[in-house]
Amino acid sequence: VANLSYKVLNSFGVTATIQVSKLNDQAPRPVSAYTDFKRIVVQVKTNLDLTDMDALAEYIFMVKGAVYHEGGHNLFTLPFDMMVSQVLNMDPSDPDVKRVAMELNIYGQRERFKFAWNILEDQRMESAMVNESPILSRYFTSIVLNVVVDRSRYDSAWPWLSGRNYLDPAIRKAFRAAARTTHDDDLIRRIDSVVARYRVANDPLEMMLLVIQFETLLREWCINTDDPSNSRGASHPSPSPAPGWKPKPVPQDG
């Protein structure tokens, strides 16, 4: 599975190596993945029933989805620390640059913003990947339903799903309806607006300002942005792209 996924990513121009290993069977989710832009590391549980063909097929989709997800970061994602560095090196007299610098100087804010960025960037990058190859939506859907969504709180999932327009309309409708049972429409609309703008953004300053807005909205949604485990996405260590590397811009039609 990993070898086939590697060939697909190569066709996009992604050259990171892929490593697959066993995930502790007690882990809260069936798959975990990250990339440092040199390699893609995927860990998966292996305690599945090989006689259940439906479960085996979903398992394969999930592993492929994790590989394609991390490959997408290699293609479209400007790592958070690099984005912050680029913004802080902009004109210090610019009011927006001043605001970002001020917010980052507040104790604990940087990690909270990275939490919010991770949720936004996953949706932006996956949307761009599906724009490149629509068939990837099936693999990303498996990741969303098996890894991203907290099955004990369907009503809380919308901030993670708002920008994933590739999901089947029935899935999106069901999760949005669940969100409306515990959250007001105005908050949902404000989240949709920020996510929609971030999905098509390529300017680091614009993206950082949207991250700041989104972190505030997540706290309104009653999500603890101090707890990294709440991000429900892949962990992102400090990656080191090659010198001179630039992410591919996302399409402006979203």
Disulfide bonds with the S-S distance in Angstrom:
none
